[in-house]
């Protein structure tokens, strides 16, 4: 369940071509760009390459995501079909009355529950699910990068900048808590 | 008339009745927003960042001097321990004359993403325990940890054994390698570094997903069918809505805490092997020498008994009790069975080992 080599090759080709021409156009127009664009717009022009690279890479990861997603749905539908077959075997024909309907509902739930729990317990399912989430996160990363590029060009704090602030705050809070404990003589500097 | 379809009139009547119940449901049941999950009155006696320490108001004269501090799980909220007056874990303990405190972990946001075990155990938990010790003039407290709160309580007791008089663990997550649940299966195959580095905190959506694959047909189909069938049973409906509200509300988990959790407990299994480090200190389960009560449920599909039970054998406590109950993860703390069996045994065990 991976991307076919041919597809990977053509995607790599496309990526190379696209980046080559973006680079060349960027270099060729650099002088004119410098003259025409100033301030944040100049930054935006420079960032155009980053945005196009991210867009191309998103497509690459979308392919992986789609492969994993198809695998995921296949696992679900195969299990559904197997459970349905088992149910059909166990409950061939029942009279249409309340008592039998209740019994067949119970059997249906038990069979489907068993088949699906077996699927969710399997290493194959967990492995594919892990990779599915992972490919989703790769897409999110590109999206974050693109958003950061745009924010940077508008001189606004990016996710990375904010994270640095959070990290700093976290570290400061810890230091203050430690100092407070020492000041209150509630313990030693290791918090005991 | 070979193609004639024969339908039992009783079945048709049942079907019509169910449809009628579905139509009547909005008039008979509250929506989730209209339900207030607060049951037993409490006061917030200490808070730090997003966490709050709750002190429940006494209902009878206190019988035990040693206070009980409950470290609730990091998944969902503490209300399940006080979900309904007839099924309230907290209320039952208060009625036994136990002084009950509870740590509410609150709702972490991105500002909390760098908080890990160190912050939770050496920071929040230790500060809460110190507050209770000071407030009640006790050298040590009784500590109860539920689910992931059981793991935090285990780590805390190993690092601060003198502050814990009695340790009780209810379905604690201890030995990830032995855990046979779907949760553990997914956790073992997760790229937690990528998740935390990309999104920060563990998103609640991931937890909802995990809930949805636990007994999907019973929980996703039969449960709601039964709800409509019982729509005229006021107590059933009220309880159903309360539990549904609780299930649907799970906060994010701080990124670094989640990272260490998945890696150290599920993927590398460091805690049970005494190889886990928290705030630079090694967590040795042999340091746990106080009386220990471990409660597990055979039908637990979130934390399997095989995952919890190893703590009973790993500690150095001489006074230790292992209780295995024929119920599930939530059934152990919020059910009629819990009120009749689990809680009386819990309160008795605690009463015999607390200062009076």
Contacts between the chains, C-beta under 8 A, distances in Angstrom:
chain1	res1	chain2	res2	distance
A	95	B	8	7.4
A	96	B	5	8.0
A	96	B	6	6.1
A	96	B	7	5.4
A	96	B	8	5.3
A	96	B	11	6.1
A	97	B	8	3.9
A	97	B	10	6.6
A	97	B	11	5.8
A	98	B	8	6.3
A	98	B	10	5.0
A	98	B	11	5.0
A	98	B	14	5.6
A	101	B	11	6.0
A	105	B	222	7.8
A	108	B	217	7.9
A	109	B	217	4.7
A	109	B	218	6.1
A	109	B	221	7.1
A	109	B	222	5.7
A	112	B	216	8.0
A	112	B	217	4.8
A	113	B	215	6.0
A	113	B	216	7.4
A	113	B	217	4.9
A	113	B	218	6.1
A	116	B	213	7.6
A	116	B	216	5.8
A	116	B	217	7.2
A	117	B	182	7.1
A	117	B	215	7.4
A	120	B	182	4.5
A	120	B	185	6.9
A	120	B	213	4.9
A	121	B	180	7.6
A	121	B	182	6.0
A	121	B	185	5.7
A	122	B	185	7.7
A	123	B	185	7.4
A	123	B	189	7.5
A	125	B	185	7.6
A	126	B	185	4.6
A	126	B	186	5.4
A	126	B	188	6.7
A	126	B	189	4.0
A	127	B	189	5.3
A	129	B	186	6.2
A	129	B	189	6.9
A	130	B	186	7.3
A	130	B	189	3.7
A	130	B	190	5.3
A	130	B	191	6.4
A	133	B	190	7.0
A	133	B	191	7.4
A	133	B	195	7.1
A	133	B	206	7.8
A	134	B	191	4.8
A	134	B	194	5.8
A	137	B	191	7.5
A	137	B	194	5.1
A	137	B	195	6.1
A	137	B	198	4.6
A	137	B	199	7.2
A	138	B	194	7.9
A	140	B	198	5.4
A	140	B	199	6.7
A	141	B	198	5.4
A	144	B	198	7.1
A	162	B	110	7.3
A	163	B	113	7.6
A	163	B	200	7.7
A	166	B	110	6.4
A	166	B	111	5.4
A	166	B	113	6.0
A	166	B	114	6.0
A	167	B	114	5.5
A	169	B	111	6.6
A	170	B	114	4.0
A	170	B	115	6.7
A	170	B	119	7.8
A	173	B	49	7.8
A	174	B	119	7.4
A	174	B	123	7.6
A	177	B	123	6.4
A	186	B	130	7.1
A	191	B	122	5.1
A	191	B	123	7.9
A	191	B	126	6.5
A	191	B	279	7.4
A	192	B	160	7.5
